[in-house]
Amino acid sequence: MSCPICRKATDTTYQPFCSRRCADVDLARWLRADYAIPAPLTEMDEETADQPTDSDDK
């Protein structure tokens, strides 16, 4: 198995990563919301997409 970040061989201590650094890179990506699970839009999503938000006024 290879590290999902840098593709090096994994270390059993940090599985599925090769090092603490790659584990931290992955955590940072989750915290920044770089990873997302796509979901179909619902009726409520479509209704709220047309409404202006407070940040649109600035």
Backbone torsions as a table, in degrees:
resi	resn	phi	psi	omega
1	MET	NA	142.5	-180.0
2	SER	-113.2	156.1	-179.9
3	CYS	-63.4	131.3	-179.6
4	PRO	-69.9	-13.6	-179.0
5	ILE	-92.6	-53.0	-174.3
6	CYS	-115.9	-4.8	177.4
7	ARG	71.8	12.2	173.1
8	LYS	-77.6	169.3	177.6
9	ALA	-64.6	143.5	-177.5
10	THR	-77.7	156.7	175.8
11	ASP	-109.8	134.1	-177.0
12	THR	-60.8	-26.6	179.2
13	THR	-67.4	-35.2	-173.8
14	TYR	-115.8	17.9	-175.7
15	GLN	-49.1	135.7	8.3
16	PRO	-89.8	16.9	-178.0
17	PHE	-99.7	169.4	-179.9
18	CYS	-93.2	-20.6	-175.8
19	SER	-157.4	170.8	176.7
20	ARG	-63.5	-36.9	-180.0
21	ARG	-58.9	-49.2	-179.5
22	CYS	-65.5	-35.8	176.3
23	ALA	-63.3	-40.7	178.8
24	ASP	-68.8	-36.9	176.5
25	VAL	-60.8	-44.4	179.5
26	ASP	-63.8	-43.4	178.2
27	LEU	-60.6	-42.8	179.3
28	ALA	-62.2	-38.2	178.3
29	ARG	-64.2	-39.8	176.7
30	TRP	-65.3	-43.5	-177.2
31	LEU	-67.3	-31.0	176.5
32	ARG	-83.0	-1.6	-178.3
33	ALA	64.2	34.1	174.9
34	ASP	-69.4	-30.3	177.6
35	TYR	-93.5	137.3	178.4
36	ALA	-146.9	145.6	175.5
37	ILE	-98.1	115.2	-178.5
38	PRO	-66.0	142.1	179.4
39	ALA	-137.9	145.8	178.2
40	PRO	-66.9	149.1	177.3
41	LEU	-68.9	144.1	174.7
42	THR	-104.5	173.0	178.0
43	GLU	-60.1	-39.0	-179.4
44	MET	-65.5	-39.5	177.3
45	ASP	-60.4	-43.0	-178.9
46	GLU	-67.1	-36.1	179.2
47	GLU	-68.9	-42.6	-177.8
48	THR	-76.6	-20.2	179.1
49	ALA	-67.7	-27.8	-178.8
50	ASP	-83.7	-15.2	-176.7
51	GLN	-87.0	137.2	176.8
52	PRO	-69.2	149.7	177.3
53	THR	-106.6	170.8	178.9
54	ASP	-61.3	-34.0	-178.0
55	SER	-72.3	-17.5	178.0
56	ASP	-70.7	-23.8	-178.1
57	ASP	-76.3	-19.6	-173.6
58	LYS	-87.7	NA	NA
